[in-house]
Amino acid sequence: MNDDPLGFLSPSDAIPGSLVIAIVLVVGITVAWTIRNARVARTRKRSIAATVAANGFSYVAEDFSLVGKFFGPPFETGSGQDARDVVAGTLAGGPFQTYVYSYDSESRDSDGSTTTVTHRFQVTWVPLPAKFPHVRLTPDHGTHHGLGLFEGHDIDTESAAFNERWSLRASDERVAHAILTGPMIERLMGADVQGRPVIFQGEHLMSVAPQASDLTDLSAIVGMLHEVAALVPPFLVNDLNGPEAS
């Protein structure tokens, strides 16, 4: 029986079976990935809602005013910046705020096709008792390397172990050294801080994670930030709050 009675198809027009299989696999993987992402997003939303309800926190789905709150990576880059799932309240003895910051970046392949990627970060901050210059401690490995890049001075401490774990940059080297007392260095070497950037910026002490969180680790992160803030030497707070700083 002739499957092409009108002669529209030639042998060269036939789609190879291997190509059909490849197309089916790509479509199947894409659908499975989309379903998985939707399931993960729903689970994350339920986890956030449970955390907010259990602790009496406030929740705002989107707050565009937060987009320009901070500077330096990952802020002030890309396009389509947004701030979502904003949660705030009191935890571990003090106030905090956490939200998902995102931006889009585009890339072109050799054929000129454009691919857009959305980058998401969980930003968590607690207040500081003075206005600090920009001091940024970033885990010294590839995952967070880009978060440590900003205009400032590379700084080493007297602790070789600390220098090996952390990349330290600051706009004011004197303040950075004053922050890093023995107790502060010991706290920052704790296992619960490993892998988490710690950033002093203005009246905020923050940590930035390179993915959106379901907030199951919120208490640990906020507690760590409050403990770090409490270890800032009082003399430094007094200096930064002095008449010369105003």
C-alpha positions in Angstrom: 0.0 0.0 0.0 1.3 3.4 -1.0 1.4 5.8 2.1 2.0 8.8 -0.3 -0.4 8.3 -3.2 0.0 11.9 -4.4 3.7 11.8 -4.4 4.2 14.7 -2.1 6.9 13.0 0.0 10.3 12.0 -1.3 12.8 9.8 0.6 14.7 12.9 1.6 11.5 14.4 3.1 10.9 11.6 5.5 11.6 12.4 9.2 14.2 10.0 10.6 12.9 7.9 13.5 15.8 9.0 15.6 14.8 12.6 15.2 11.2 11.9 16.2 12.4 10.1 19.3 14.7 13.0 20.2 11.8 15.5 19.8 9.5 13.4 21.9 12.2 13.1 24.6 12.8 16.9 24.6 9.1 17.6 24.9 8.7 15.0 27.6 11.6 16.4 29.6 10.3 19.9 29.3 6.8 19.0 30.4 8.2 17.0 33.4 10.5 19.9 34.4 7.6 22.3 34.2 5.4 20.1 36.4 8.3 19.6 38.9 8.9 23.4 39.1 5.2 24.0 39.6 5.1 21.4 42.4 8.2 22.9 44.1 6.7 26.4 43.9 3.4 25.2 45.5 5.3 23.4 48.3 7.4 26.5 48.9 4.3 28.7 49.1 2.7 26.4 51.6 5.9 26.4 53.7 6.1 30.2 53.8 2.4 30.5 54.7 2.8 28.0 57.5 5.8 29.9 58.9 4.0 33.3 58.7 0.9 31.9 60.4 2.8 30.1 63.1 4.9 33.1 64.1 2.5 36.0 63.4 4.8 37.5 60.8 3.6 40.0 58.1 3.5 38.9 54.5 3.4 41.0 51.2 3.3 39.2 47.9 5.3 42.0 46.1 7.0 45.2 47.1 8.8 47.0 44.3 10.2 49.6 46.7 12.7 47.0 47.9 14.3 46.7 44.5 16.5 49.8 45.1 17.0 49.2 48.8 20.6 47.8 48.5 23.5 48.1 46.2 26.3 45.8 45.0 25.8 42.3 43.6 23.3 40.8 43.1 21.5 44.2 43.1 21.6 46.9 40.4 22.1 44.4 37.6 20.1 42.8 34.7 16.5 43.8 34.0 13.0 43.1 35.3 14.2 43.4 39.0 11.5 42.5 41.5 11.0 41.7 45.2 8.4 39.1 46.2 7.3 37.0 49.1 8.3 39.7 51.7 8.1 38.4 55.2 8.9 40.5 58.3 8.5 40.4 62.0 10.5 39.6 65.2 12.5 36.5 65.5 15.5 35.3 67.6 15.2 38.4 69.8 15.0 41.1 67.2 13.3 42.4 64.0 14.1 41.0 60.5 12.9 41.1 56.9 13.4 38.5 54.2 12.3 38.5 50.6 13.1 37.0 47.2 15.0 39.4 44.9 15.1 38.6 41.2 16.4 39.9 38.0 16.6 38.7 34.3 19.6 38.3 32.1 19.8 37.6 28.4 22.4 35.7 26.3 22.6 35.0 22.6 23.9 31.9 21.0 25.8 31.7 17.7 22.6 31.6 15.7 21.4 34.9 17.3 18.7 33.2 19.4 18.1 35.0 22.7 17.7 33.1 26.0 16.3 34.9 29.1 17.3 33.5 32.5 15.7 34.7 35.8 18.1 34.8 38.8 16.6 34.6 42.3 18.1 35.3 45.6 16.8 35.2 49.2 17.7 38.4 50.9 17.5 38.4 54.8 18.5 41.4 56.9 18.4 42.6 60.5 19.0 46.2 61.7 22.4 47.5 62.9 22.8 50.1 65.7 24.7 52.5 63.4 25.2 53.4 59.8 28.1 51.2 58.5 30.2 51.5 55.4 30.0 48.6 53.0 31.7 45.6 54.4 31.2 42.3 52.5 32.3 38.8 53.6 31.7 36.2 51.0 32.5 32.5 51.1 35.6 32.0 49.1 34.3 29.5 46.5 32.6 29.6 43.1 28.9 29.5 44.2 29.0 33.0 45.8 32.0 34.5 44.0 30.0 37.0 42.1 28.3 38.3 45.2 31.7 39.5 46.5 32.5 41.8 43.6 32.1 45.5 44.3 34.3 48.5 44.5 36.4 48.4 47.6 39.6 47.0 49.1 40.5 43.3 49.5 41.4 42.7 53.1 43.2 39.9 55.0 43.1 39.3 58.7 45.7 37.7 61.0 43.8 34.4 60.9 44.9 32.2 58.0 42.0 29.9 58.5 39.6 32.9 58.2 41.3 34.2 55.1 41.0 30.8 53.5 37.3 30.5 54.1 36.2 34.1 53.6 36.8 36.8 50.9 36.6 40.2 52.6 36.1 43.5 50.8 35.2 46.9 52.3 34.9 50.5 51.4 36.5 51.4 54.7 39.4 49.1 55.7 39.6 50.6 59.2 35.9 49.7 60.0 36.4 46.2 58.6 39.3 45.5 60.9 37.4 47.0 63.8 34.5 44.6 63.2 36.6 41.5 63.0 37.5 41.1 66.7 38.5 37.7 68.0 35.0 36.8 69.0 33.6 38.0 65.7 36.1 35.9 63.7 35.3 32.9 65.9 31.5 33.3 65.3 32.0 33.7 61.5 34.0 30.5 61.5 31.0 28.6 62.9 29.5 25.8 60.9 26.1 27.5 60.6 27.7 30.5 58.9 29.7 28.5 56.4 28.5 29.2 52.8 26.4 32.3 53.8 27.6 35.8 52.7 27.5 38.3 55.5 27.1 42.0 54.4 27.2 45.2 56.4 25.6 48.0 54.5 24.2 51.2 56.1 22.0 50.3 59.0 21.5 46.7 57.7 23.3 43.4 58.2 22.2 41.0 55.6 22.8 37.6 54.1 22.1 36.7 50.5 21.5 33.1 49.3 21.5 32.2 45.6 18.0 30.7 45.5 14.5 31.3 46.8 14.0 29.8 50.3 11.0 28.0 51.7 11.9 29.7 55.1 12.5 26.4 56.9 16.0 27.8 57.7 14.8 31.3 58.6 15.2 31.0 62.4 18.9 29.9 62.0 19.8 32.7 59.5 18.1 35.5 61.5 19.6 34.2 64.7 23.0 34.1 63.2 22.6 37.7 61.9 21.5 39.0 65.3 24.5 37.3 67.0 26.9 38.8 64.5 25.3 42.3 65.0 25.7 41.9 68.8 29.4 41.2 68.4 30.2 44.5 66.8 32.4 46.4 69.3 30.5 49.2 71.2 33.4 51.6 70.5 32.8 51.2 66.8 29.1 51.8 67.1 29.8 55.0 69.2 32.3 56.2 66.5 29.9 55.6 63.7 27.1 57.4 65.6 29.4 60.3 66.6 29.2 63.8 65.4 31.8 63.3 62.7 29.7 60.5 61.2 26.6 62.7 60.8 
